[in-house]
């Protein structure tokens, strides 16, 4: 006997509720970016989908579809787009030196 169990499709965007959630996701994506250059744009896409994509696209100066495409897993946004999106989301990308071991 088999049970026909259905599970909802998981979308990480449903779990980004605060700017802190978004920042943690971006930090993790930056850590993964050395092995996966698409990690940062994909994380931005998740964050963008967690809010109003149309409003974000207007603030960035892109079409909604163009923004979806740029921030998809197969997207390849310019660095300028990445920075515009982070600014529109009230986030920023920072680089800090690694602490040196003694």
C-alpha positions as CSV (number, residue, x, y, z in Angstrom):
1,X,0.0,0.0,0.0
2,X,1.4,3.4,-0.9
3,X,0.3,6.7,0.5
4,X,-0.1,9.6,-1.9
5,X,1.8,12.1,0.2
6,X,2.2,15.6,-1.2
7,X,4.7,18.1,0.2
8,X,4.7,21.8,-0.6
9,X,7.4,23.1,-2.8
10,X,10.2,24.7,-0.7
11,X,11.0,28.2,-1.6
12,X,13.6,29.9,0.5
13,X,12.0,33.3,-0.3
14,X,9.1,32.3,1.9
15,X,11.5,32.3,4.9
16,X,13.2,35.7,4.4
17,X,11.3,38.0,6.8
18,X,13.8,40.5,8.0
19,X,16.9,42.4,6.8
20,X,18.9,40.2,9.2
21,X,17.6,37.1,7.4
22,X,18.7,38.6,4.0
23,X,22.1,39.6,5.3
24,X,22.8,36.1,6.7
25,X,21.8,34.6,3.3
26,X,24.1,37.0,1.5
27,X,27.0,36.3,3.8
28,X,26.6,32.6,3.2
29,X,26.4,33.2,-0.6
30,X,29.6,35.2,-0.5
31,X,31.3,32.4,1.4
32,X,30.1,29.9,-1.3
33,X,31.0,32.2,-4.2
34,X,34.5,30.9,-4.6
35,X,33.2,27.5,-5.6
36,X,29.9,28.8,-7.1
37,X,30.0,32.2,-8.7
38,X,26.3,32.1,-9.2
39,X,25.7,31.9,-5.4
40,X,25.5,35.7,-4.8
41,X,23.0,36.5,-7.7
42,X,20.9,33.5,-6.7
43,X,20.8,34.7,-3.1
44,X,19.8,38.2,-4.3
45,X,17.1,36.5,-6.4
46,X,15.7,34.7,-3.3
47,X,15.7,38.0,-1.3
48,X,14.1,39.9,-4.2
49,X,11.3,37.3,-4.5
50,X,10.7,37.5,-0.7
51,X,9.4,41.1,-1.3
52,X,7.7,43.0,-4.1
53,X,9.7,42.2,-7.2
54,X,7.9,44.8,-9.3
55,X,8.7,47.6,-6.9
56,X,12.3,46.4,-6.6
57,X,12.7,46.3,-10.4
58,X,11.4,49.9,-10.6
59,X,13.9,51.1,-8.0
60,X,16.7,49.3,-9.8
61,X,15.6,50.6,-13.2
62,X,15.0,47.3,-14.8
63,X,11.9,45.4,-16.1
64,X,10.5,42.9,-13.7
65,X,11.2,40.0,-16.1
66,X,14.7,41.3,-16.7
67,X,15.4,41.3,-13.0
68,X,14.0,37.8,-12.6
69,X,16.2,36.6,-15.4
70,X,19.3,38.4,-14.0
71,X,18.9,37.0,-10.5
72,X,17.9,33.5,-11.5
73,X,20.2,30.5,-11.0
74,X,21.1,30.7,-14.7
75,X,21.3,34.5,-14.7
76,X,24.6,36.4,-15.2
77,X,24.0,39.9,-13.8
78,X,26.6,42.6,-14.1
79,X,28.4,43.8,-11.0
80,X,26.5,47.1,-11.4
81,X,23.2,45.2,-11.3
82,X,24.3,43.3,-8.2
83,X,25.2,46.6,-6.4
84,X,22.0,48.4,-7.6
85,X,19.9,45.5,-6.2
86,X,21.7,45.4,-2.9
87,X,21.3,49.2,-2.5
88,X,17.6,49.0,-3.4
89,X,17.2,46.3,-0.8
90,X,18.9,48.6,1.8
91,X,21.9,46.2,2.0
92,X,25.5,46.6,1.1
93,X,28.4,44.4,0.2
94,X,31.5,44.8,2.4
95,X,34.9,43.3,2.4
96,X,36.9,42.8,5.6
97,X,40.3,41.3,6.1
98,X,40.5,37.9,7.5
99,X,41.9,37.8,11.0
100,X,45.5,36.6,11.0
101,X,46.3,33.5,13.0
102,X,49.1,34.0,15.6
